[in-house]
Amino acid sequence: MLCTEDKEFPDRFSSLRDLPVVLYVKGSLRINDFHKSLGIVGARRCTAEGKKRAIDRAMEGVVQNEAIISGMAKGIDSYAHTAAVKASGYTAAVLGSGVDICYPKEHERLYEEIAIHGCVLSEYPPRTPPMEYNFPRRNRLIAGLSDRLYVIDAGRKSGTASTVEYSRKYGSEIIED
């Protein structure tokens, strides 16, 4: 558990009023060690081309020493995290549940790899189940941690739209592809 006074607490949150004062973390929250961060979000049911773009962007980010941020959802998120892990980069997965709950369940191996090569984090206390209304709030953390947000294959009414809205609010660069 980290509070705003802890040195590991994200500096990127300091000027944002609607972000949490407590974070729960599994792994190592080292986002402050990176001058740049790249959020990669998009469709759960993405195209093969979208998958390739997510992997390529994450790999480019790792090469440029950027932290890769996403939400560990199916599709684009998981491809971005996987690419960052395979490239030995740093990645942070922001969850819509407690950090002790892997969701979706089929990402258990990815969840463990992310915790080794970066961290999984949440504002929700342990044992909080993934509930639909947690995810829009989770998306504001993705936006708050991302200097740039790369959006892939997202529909206009998808959950990704809330991440884009928060990124606009926080003044992050948004790249829609």
C-alpha positions in Angstrom: 0.0 0.0 0.0 1.3 3.4 -0.9 0.2 6.9 0.2 0.8 10.3 -1.4 3.8 10.8 1.0 5.6 7.7 -0.2 8.5 8.3 -2.7 7.1 5.6 -5.0 3.7 7.3 -5.3 3.4 8.6 -8.9 4.6 12.1 -9.3 2.2 12.3 -12.3 -0.7 12.3 -9.9 0.5 15.4 -7.9 -1.4 18.0 -9.9 -4.5 16.0 -10.6 -7.3 16.6 -8.1 -9.5 13.5 -8.8 -6.8 10.8 -8.4 -6.4 8.6 -5.4 -4.4 9.2 -2.2 -3.8 5.5 -1.7 -2.6 2.8 -4.1 -2.3 -0.9 -3.7 0.6 -2.4 -5.6 1.9 -5.9 -6.4 5.4 -5.7 -7.9 7.5 -2.6 -8.1 5.9 0.8 -8.8 8.8 2.6 -10.5 6.9 5.0 -12.7 8.8 7.9 -11.2 12.0 6.4 -12.7 10.8 7.1 -16.2 10.8 10.5 -17.9 8.1 9.3 -20.3 5.2 6.9 -20.2 3.0 5.5 -22.9 -0.5 4.3 -22.3 -1.8 1.8 -24.8 -5.5 1.0 -24.8 -8.1 -0.2 -27.2 -10.5 -2.9 -28.3 -10.9 -6.2 -26.6 -11.9 -7.7 -29.9 -9.2 -6.1 -32.0 -8.1 -6.7 -35.6 -4.9 -8.6 -36.4 -3.5 -5.2 -37.6 -4.5 -3.6 -34.3 -2.7 -6.4 -32.4 0.4 -5.8 -34.5 0.2 -2.0 -33.8 -0.1 -2.6 -30.1 2.9 -4.9 -30.0 5.0 -2.5 -32.2 4.1 0.6 -30.2 4.9 -1.2 -26.9 8.2 -2.4 -28.3 9.1 1.1 -29.6 8.2 2.5 -26.2 10.5 0.1 -24.4 13.3 0.9 -26.8 12.8 4.6 -26.0 12.8 3.8 -22.2 9.2 4.6 -21.7 7.0 2.9 -19.1 4.1 1.1 -20.8 0.8 1.6 -19.1 -2.5 -0.3 -19.7 -5.4 -2.1 -18.0 -4.6 -5.8 -18.6 -7.9 -6.3 -20.4 -8.3 -8.8 -23.3 -7.1 -7.6 -26.6 -5.0 -4.5 -27.1 -4.1 -4.1 -23.4 -2.8 -7.6 -23.1 -0.8 -7.4 -26.3 0.9 -4.2 -25.1 1.8 -5.7 -21.7 3.0 -8.9 -23.2 5.2 -7.1 -25.7 6.7 -4.9 -22.9 7.5 -8.0 -20.8 9.0 -9.8 -23.7 11.2 -6.8 -24.5 12.3 -6.6 -20.9 10.6 -3.3 -20.4 8.7 -1.8 -17.5 4.9 -2.1 -17.6 2.2 -1.2 -15.2 -1.3 -2.7 -15.3 -4.0 -0.7 -13.7 -6.8 -3.0 -12.4 -10.5 -2.5 -11.8 -10.3 -4.9 -8.8 -8.1 -5.4 -5.9 -4.5 -6.2 -6.8 -5.0 -9.7 -5.4 -7.5 -10.6 -8.1 -6.5 -11.4 -11.6 -9.1 -10.3 -14.1 -9.7 -11.7 -16.7 -8.8 -15.0 -15.2 -7.1 -16.3 -18.3 -4.4 -13.6 -17.9 -3.0 -15.2 -14.7 0.4 -15.9 -16.3 0.5 -12.4 -17.7 -0.5 -10.9 -14.4 2.4 -12.7 -12.7 4.9 -11.6 -15.4 3.7 -8.0 -15.1 4.3 -8.1 -11.3 7.8 -9.4 -11.9 8.7 -6.9 -14.7 6.7 -3.9 -13.3 3.6 -3.8 -11.3 -0.1 -4.3 -11.1 -1.8 -1.5 -9.2 -5.3 -0.4 -8.1 -7.0 2.1 -5.9 -9.3 -0.6 -4.7 -8.4 -2.6 -1.6 -7.6 -6.3 -1.7 -10.5 -8.6 -2.3 -12.5 -6.0 -4.3 -14.1 -7.9 -7.1 -14.0 -6.6 -10.7 -17.3 -4.7 -11.0 -18.5 -2.9 -14.1 -18.5 0.6 -12.5 -14.9 0.2 -11.3 -13.5 0.3 -14.8 -14.3 3.9 -15.8 -12.6 5.0 -12.5 -9.7 2.7 -13.3 -9.4 4.4 -16.7 -8.7 7.7 -15.1 -5.6 6.2 -13.5 -4.4 4.9 -16.8 -4.8 8.4 -18.2 -3.1 10.0 -15.2 -0.1 7.7 -15.5 0.3 8.2 -19.3 2.1 11.1 -20.8 0.9 9.9 -24.2 -2.1 7.7 -24.9 -2.1 5.4 -27.9 -5.7 4.3 -28.8 -6.1 1.3 -31.1 -9.3 -0.1 -32.7 -11.5 1.4 -30.1 -15.2 1.9 -30.8 -16.8 5.3 -30.0 -18.9 3.8 -27.1 -16.2 1.5 -25.7 -14.7 1.8 -22.3 -11.6 3.3 -24.0 -13.6 6.4 -24.6 -13.5 7.3 -20.9 -9.7 6.9 -20.9 -9.5 9.3 -23.8 -11.7 11.8 -22.0 -9.6 11.7 -18.9 -6.4 12.1 -21.0 -7.9 15.2 -22.6 -8.7 16.6 -19.2 -5.2 15.9 -17.9 -3.5 17.4 -21.0 -1.9 14.2 -22.3 -1.1 13.7 -26.0 -3.6 11.3 -27.6 -2.8 9.3 -30.7 -5.8 7.5 -32.2 -5.1 4.8 -34.7 
